[in-house]
């Protein structure tokens, strides 16, 4: 989507839409790039300010689903040196033990 249509789309969204991530299968192997997830990069202050607006995702840490998270300093791909910026990734993953539970029990309510 080009920038102008994107900005119109973004501006038209209602505030407070429920977050409804589709959990990554517990048996998933390989890249999760095409799965629902969030990537935040930048200063620690910026990453934390964005995370503070995403607390609704915390309900997904439980028996049925878990949060797959990474929060660390960034590294330069070429030199391998640690940078001053941070990167944070958050995805919801179906918990392995949830497959053994009776359907309908312990479901996450978002």
C-alpha positions as a printed NumPy array, in Angstrom:
array([[  0.   ,   0.   ,   0.   ],
       [  1.341,   3.423,  -0.877],
       [  1.861,   6.026,   1.855],
       [ -1.197,   8.232,   1.214],
       [ -3.722,   5.349,   1.142],
       [ -1.989,   3.882,   4.196],
       [ -2.312,   7.119,   6.173],
       [ -6.005,   7.349,   5.25 ],
       [ -6.538,   3.728,   6.276],
       [ -4.711,   4.264,   9.571],
       [ -6.619,   7.455,  10.359],
       [ -9.94 ,   5.73 ,   9.635],
       [ -9.375,   2.932,  12.167],
       [-11.415,   3.145,  15.346],
       [ -9.421,   3.561,  18.55 ],
       [ -9.25 ,   0.557,  20.818],
       [ -9.848,  -2.256,  18.321],
       [ -9.392,  -5.598,  20.056],
       [ -6.124,  -7.35 ,  19.397],
       [ -6.882, -10.764,  17.961],
       [ -3.607, -12.381,  16.967],
       [ -3.752, -15.805,  15.382],
       [ -1.421, -17.982,  17.469],
       [  1.521, -19.647,  15.769],
       [  1.108, -23.448,  15.898],
       [  3.245, -25.078,  18.585],
       [  4.515, -27.483,  15.914],
       [  5.517, -24.668,  13.521],
       [  9.044, -24.915,  12.169],
       [ 11.04 , -22.289,  10.345],
       [ 10.388, -18.613,   9.863],
       [  7.371, -16.964,  11.453],
       [  7.696, -13.864,   9.268],
       [  4.275, -14.398,   7.664],
       [  2.562, -15.05 ,  11.027],
       [  0.862, -12.444,  13.227],
       [  3.49 , -10.613,  15.239],
       [  4.948,  -7.279,  16.202],
       [  8.448,  -5.932,  15.621],
       [  9.539,  -2.728,  17.343],
       [ 12.969,  -1.208,  16.822],
       [ 14.687,   1.917,  18.11 ],
       [ 15.779,   3.461,  21.379],
       [ 14.86 ,   1.672,  24.607],
       [ 12.56 ,   4.593,  25.48 ],
       [ 10.72 ,   4.281,  22.152],
       [ 10.38 ,   0.487,  22.371],
       [  9.069,   0.754,  25.942],
       [  6.589,   3.491,  25.01 ],
       [  5.153,   1.298,  22.237],
       [  5.071,  -1.766,  24.53 ],
       [  3.158,   0.272,  27.124],
       [  0.37 ,   0.628,  24.522],
       [  0.253,  -3.109,  23.824],
       [ -0.5  ,  -4.458,  27.289],
       [ -3.65 ,  -6.151,  25.933],
       [ -1.32 ,  -8.85 ,  24.6  ],
       [ -0.336,  -9.934,  28.122],
       [ -3.558, -11.989,  28.416],
       [ -2.057, -14.402,  25.888],
       [  0.516, -15.644,  28.404],
       [ -1.331, -18.579,  29.931],
       [ -2.223, -22.24 ,  29.61 ],
       [ -3.626, -22.143,  26.068],
       [ -1.173, -19.698,  24.513],
       [  2.158, -18.183,  25.408],
       [  4.051, -15.114,  24.317],
       [  7.175, -15.672,  22.262],
       [  9.302, -12.603,  22.993],
       [ 12.72 , -11.185,  22.187],
       [ 13.968,  -7.896,  23.633],
       [ 17.638,  -7.139,  23.151],
       [ 20.175,  -4.659,  21.895],
       [ 20.514,  -4.635,  18.123],
       [ 23.677,  -5.817,  16.4  ],
       [ 25.203,  -4.632,  13.156],
       [ 24.781,  -7.379,  10.545],
       [ 28.153,  -6.746,   8.903],
       [ 30.43 ,  -6.135,  11.89 ],
       [ 28.498,  -8.025,  14.57 ],
       [ 29.02 ,  -5.091,  16.939],
       [ 26.36 ,  -4.279,  19.495],
       [ 24.473,  -1.073,  18.708],
       [ 22.801,   1.393,  21.06 ],
       [ 19.35 ,   0.642,  19.603],
       [ 17.024,  -2.186,  20.625],
       [ 14.779,  -4.667,  18.873],
       [ 11.708,  -6.321,  20.294],
       [  9.578,  -9.076,  18.776],
       [  6.287, -10.368,  20.185],
       [  4.211, -13.271,  18.845],
       [  1.467, -15.389,  20.334],
       [  2.149, -19.11 ,  20.162],
       [ -0.235, -21.965,  20.866],
       [  1.044, -23.747,  23.993],
       [  2.06 , -27.365,  23.412],
       [  0.147, -28.545,  26.455],
       [ -3.072, -26.884,  25.246],
       [ -3.573, -29.61 ,  22.622],
       [ -4.151, -32.115,  25.417],
       [ -6.846, -30.073,  27.133],
       [-10.538, -30.461,  26.534],
       [-11.804, -28.062,  23.897],
       [-13.491, -24.986,  25.252],
       [-11.723, -25.02 ,  28.611],
       [ -9.185, -22.395,  29.66 ],
       [ -9.632, -20.316,  26.523],
       [ -8.057, -16.891,  26.375],
       [-10.581, -14.072,  26.47 ],
       [ -9.21 , -11.005,  24.766]])
